[in-house]
Amino acid sequence: MTSNTASKPTDALEARDLISAGNTWEDRLLSLQSDTQSLRDSVIRHLSQTLGRDVGNTSAQYLYKAVALSVRDRLMQRWLATRQTVEVDAPRQTCYLSMEYLMGRALRNAVHNLSLGEELGAALEELGLTLEKIEQLETDAGLGNGGLGRLAACFLDSCASLGLPVTGYGLRYRYGMFRQSIHEGHQIEHPDNWLNEGHIWELERPELSCSVRFGGRVELLTQEDGSVIHRWVDTDDVRAVPFDVPVPGYANGVVNTLRLWSSTATHEFNLSEFNAGGYTEAVSAKNSAENISMVLYPNDSSENGKALRLRQQYFLVSASLQDALRIWLLKNDGFTGFADAYCFQLNDTHPSLAVAELMRLLVDEHELSWDDAWSITTRVMAYTNHTLLPEALECWSLALIGGLLPRPTEIIQEINRRFLRELEEAMPAQLQQHAEMSIISFDEHPVVRMAHLAIVGSFSINGVAALHSRLLQEGLFKNFNTLWPERFNNKTNGVTQRRWLAYCNPLLSNLLDKVLGEQWVSQLEQLEQLAPMAESDTFQSHWNTIRRQNKQALAQLVAERSGVIVSPDMLFDVQVKRMHEYKRQLLCVLHAVHVYLDLLDGREHPPRFVLIAGKAAPGYYMAKSIIKLINNVAEVINNDERVEGKLKLVFLPDYNVSAMEVICPAADLSEQVSTAGKEASGTGNMKFMMNGAVTIGTLDGANVEIREAVGEANFFLFGLTVDQVDECRGNYSPADIIAGDERLSRLFAAFDDGMFDEGEPGLIRNVIDAARSAHDSWLTVADLPAYLDAQMQVEAVWENSAEWTRMSILNTAHSSRFSTDRTMRDYNRDIWRLQPMTLPE
Ligand SMILES: *Cc1c(COP(=O)(O)O)cnc(C)c1O
């Protein structure tokens, strides 16, 4: 075995090249114990030996690291075993391609999924520490904007917990989602330097790096047999280095992988530049390469047409597909069988260049025929649409994409040429439809429609809630649905009940353990057994004790971050999500102002605390103005002694996953008030429901299914339906609605009087004027009277505490269909068709 060490370069040497023949290490593997004493020793050893610190003289960060390393040690063997199973034994696997993963913190999740909670808690107690305090020291991994990125994170948890061989592929942004602070009511953005202290949960795998090409040109070469091959030459290459993050399943011995690519310069410097004396130019190319994975674009549900964003997308797609092909070729000679062994799920159109890139790799690099390559591609790609908003539908200018990615662009053009030919056969003489469906638009300045590329290249196309999928099929993708109805399906989103109930709400979780047994954590249907207890006095009283403590914890967070003191006896009315006009945070503030004016007029309302939080895209002027408006209104209300103890309004800065873990167990009322037809699904709505909040909402996204699950009597419905929204446009007159409703007249008069201007009238008047405009796409004023009515019903029920508690319990009881365990089973049954892995626990 050692004979070939001399002939190999050191970086190609395998461990077994060095170990003498017959010497096996397998039976010497250390099996780490997970009792209290071993865990305690681990923490001490990591602090002193791995990190080189002593307790007397080190920052708290090191305590966190020592604990995290001790936990990480205990998932390493399972992780290795799972990777081997996925790469070698699994007959079929899925690669989930996503530009975003909003993971949040990892420690608590790992501790509980590995069932280390009790022992580790006891070990830390012996060291004078509490696990909870240690957990708070971890920085969120915020590699996503909002719902789409968090969904990817919940999917990974459920796949691992179901034992599905699914690998997440994404980008390791140096700077994740910006941190938000509020200065004089305005949003201020700060870079999220999340890797500053190092990241315990990633393992760099430089040996699996690959090269991604940009720029250059395409050369045509005629071969001896007359066929023509395409060579992509003179490219600027960027090295993609993978960092693996473990994804532990719940108590099942499975640890899946999230593989995040980081960009660095290639070692192959451009030699001609070198020789021409361009040494510094060649070396400084390193900077532009490292730029690719530098920063997450902070736009949620809206396109950012920057070239760097396109480079990021191609970088993710090319590196991930090369990795999948590499793994396949470890155990196979050619590509026969590949289409039966792989599925690539595209999280929105962001990774839809995968269609062109897989074609390029198969045709150019692996010399398959076009037809064979296309047959494989269209059997492995599956596309999830996340939005109907026109501003979110990605279109890249053909000129831009052609300059940056000449060869993939040629391939897109060829795919489109063949697709249009197919259309002439399938839908003859429907030229209008052909133009609408074409991947490349027929304009003077053509664009590549990424959704069309994804649809033409995929065998499955899904929306993310029943209503959304129907609207896709009847509206945006109508023509495609006529052509290929079998490709379209719905997969209603979910959230993982581990992070979003069991771990973020330990008090409720304990109660559930006691009354249901512990199986509910992996079989959420068991929650249905709560329904018969909804009216029991003793169960209600346990329920309310817990909810009160959760509200106290949120009140404390609010006090720390905003200085405002609220009582847990108030109705906690919560809207937290990205700031967007379609989500209508404005409705929520306008209601708060309505209650305020009522109180000043001497009318009674039950004490209410309105909490709003969310980040605005830095370039989204209107969303930022809404933040300012909320803060102005809050300033007036919170400082008015006349409403002391009756009404508080807070805009909580820096909404993220960890904040939501405190917020959702403490909400009484969940605000899900988007304009019907605009919110594809929503997942915040599901987290709240699971934790016992009652929803006030429109018939939009997954609200429809939430209301169906919990029963209409236990949901506060208001607002126009999708059809009514469509009808409303064209003859919409907010001025008449305002004039016809005294509540609205009083409300808008207060803004006109400058009650909330805080010396800076322009900004917030813009927001109010937009809502009053006949062209307001979000129809805020149209829904406002019904919203105020629904809020009155909320108050009426709230004043009957037993009735409210019953509703709260029923919301949790009927929330099981919004588990991502159910969502992943649906994807697996209809799209992925994977066999669950079984590994020793
Ligand atoms: C769940 C979640 C979201 C999505 O919220 P929606 O209300 O569905 O828009 C966004 N951000 C964070 C941090 C979340 O946890």
The ligand as an SDF file (V2000), in Angstrom:
LIG
                    3D

 15 15  0  0  0  0  0  0  0  0999 V2000
  -41.0500   32.7130    9.4540 C   0  0  0  0  0  0  0  0  0  0  0  0
  -40.1670   33.8550    9.1790 C   0  0  0  0  0  0  0  0  0  0  0  0
  -40.4170   34.6860    8.0810 C   0  0  0  0  0  0  0  0  0  0  0  0
  -41.6140   34.5130    7.1710 C   0  0  0  0  0  0  0  0  0  0  0  0
  -42.6820   35.2530    7.6980 O   0  0  0  0  0  0  0  0  0  0  0  0
  -44.0020   35.5610    6.8300 P   0  0  0  0  0  0  0  0  0  0  0  0
  -44.9320   36.1320    7.8400 O   0  0  0  0  0  0  0  0  0  0  0  0
  -44.4760   34.2580    6.3000 O   0  0  0  0  0  0  0  0  0  0  0  0
  -43.6150   36.5260    5.7830 O   0  0  0  0  0  0  0  0  0  0  0  0
  -39.5570   35.7490    7.8500 C   0  0  0  0  0  0  0  0  0  0  0  0
  -38.5070   35.9830    8.6660 N   0  0  0  0  0  0  0  0  0  0  0  0
  -38.2460   35.2160    9.7380 C   0  0  0  0  0  0  0  0  0  0  0  0
  -37.0850   35.5490   10.6080 C   0  0  0  0  0  0  0  0  0  0  0  0
  -39.0580   34.1230   10.0280 C   0  0  0  0  0  0  0  0  0  0  0  0
  -38.7650   33.3490   11.0900 O   0  0  0  0  0  0  0  0  0  0  0  0
  1  2  1  0
  2  3  1  0
  2 14  2  0
  3  4  1  0
  3 10  2  0
  4  5  1  0
  5  6  1  0
  6  7  2  0
  6  8  1  0
  6  9  1  0
 10 11  1  0
 11 12  2  0
 12 13  1  0
 12 14  1  0
 14 15  1  0
M  END
$$$$
